[in-house]
Amino acid sequence: MDKEYKAFLSLVKEQISTAQVRTAIAANKEMLFLYWKLGQLILVHQSNKGWGAKVIDLLSSDLKKELPLQKGFSVRNLKYMRKFALEYSIPVIEKLNEASDKLRSLEHAQSKVQSIISDFVQQAVAQIESNYPRLF
């Protein structure tokens, strides 16, 4: 493998890795926000129906019937979602979104810097190879 191809391969692998990390972050953010929203919905429904309506038990049972391939809607998990929504207000969720956006911005800047460094290294190697062909 020549040096130029190695640099190219390294750059491609880096781009794949960066995209995978960004995808995981985005998916986790969306799932976290979904759990918070479900918790909010449970809180609202419980307040409308009153104590003793067994909202969480009924919801868990119905979700399991309606979405048999989906997991994570046990009574325990729905209670965790309710507690999560109760503990964290909208400003906290907005701060999580801001932090996620900043992380994406930093990753983008890091990717640009690495691209510039890669280009510089490739140019330097090309100049060395052209000026000193006997070394290679």
N, C-alpha and C positions, 0 to 999 in steps of 0.2 A: 504494500500500500504506500503510495507516495504521500508526502507531507501535506500537500494541498487537499487531497481527498480525506486525510485524517482530520484536518481542520473542518472540512465540510461536514463530515460524519458527526463530529463533535457538536457542531452548531445545530444540526438537525436533531440530534438526541436531546440537546438542551431545550430546543423549541418544543419538542414532544413533552418533555418533563414539565416545562413551565405551563403548558396547556393543561396537562393532567392535574397539576396542583390548583390552577385557577378553576377548573371544572369541579374539583372536590370542594373547594371553598364555596363556590356558588351553590352547589347542591346542599351543602351543610347549612348555609345561610337560609336557603329556601325552606328546608325541613324545620329548622329552628323557628322561623317565622310562622310556618304552618302550625306547629305545636302551640305557639303562643296564641294564634288566632282561634284555634279549636278550644283552647282554655278559656278565652274570652267568650266564645259562643256558649260554652257550658255554664260559665258564671251568669250570663244574661238569662239563659233558659232556666237555670235553677232559681234565679230571683223572681222570674215570672211565674213559675210553677209552684214555688214554695217548698218548704222543708218536707221531706218524706216522699217526694215524687219519684225518687230512684232514677233520676235523670241519667247519671253516669252508667248505672247497671243496664238500663234499657238501651242507651246509645251504644255501649260496648256490644251487647247482644245483636242489635240490629246491624251494626257495621260489619260484624263477623258474618252475618247472613248475606248482606248486600255485596260485600267485597271479600269473598272467601280467600282470594289469593293474597290479599293485603295483610300484613302483620303489624303489630304495634298498637292495636286499639283495645288492649285488655282493660279491665276496670282499673287496675293499678296504674297503667300508663296514662289513661284519661285523667285520673286523679292527679298525677304528676303534671300533666298539661294544665289542669285547672290551677294547681298551686303555682306553677311557673307564671301564668297570666296574672295571678293575684299578687305575686311578689314583684313583678317587673312591669313598670308602666311604659307608656309610649315613648317618653324621652330616652329610656334605656335602650329600647329597640332601635330608635333612630341613631343612638351613639354606636350601636353595633354595626349599623349600615354604614355610618361614616368611617368607622375603623376598617371595615371591609373595603370601602372605596379607596382609602389611603393605602392599604396593602396592595391593591391592584395597581395603583399609581406607582408605588415603589418598585413593584415587579416589572412594570413597563420600563421605568428608568434603568433598572438593572439590566434588562434585556438589551436596551439601546447601547449602554456602556459596553456590554460584552460583545455586541456586534461591532462596535467601533474598534475595540481591542483586537478582535478577530481579523478585521480588515487590515488593521495596521500590521499585525504579525504576518499576515499573508503577503503584504506588500514588502515588508522587510525581508522575509525569506526569499521572495522572488528577486529582489535587488541583490541579495547576497549570492544567490545561485547564478545570476547573470554576470556578476563581477568576478566570482570565484568558482567557475564551473568545475575546476579540478577537485574541489572539496566534496562535491556531490556526485 
